[in-house]
């Protein structure tokens, strides 16, 4: 079972990855409904494990947990 700190750490990294992806120019031009769908899709892709690690776990392993200040 995952601890609460693991869940919040992975959620913070996944949200950071989605935020950076939405800052790309071609995604910034999308309509609001498409952006909402893109956020949901990217969050799901960030937490689905491919092999033994998900993308969020891989980034968290390299960079560590993001602080609350960096997430805000």
PyMOL commands that set and color helices and strands:
alter all, ss='L'
color gray80, all
select helices_A, chain A and resi 4-22+25-28+32-47+55-63+68-71
alter helices_A, ss='H'
color red, helices_A
deselect
rebuild
show_as cartoon
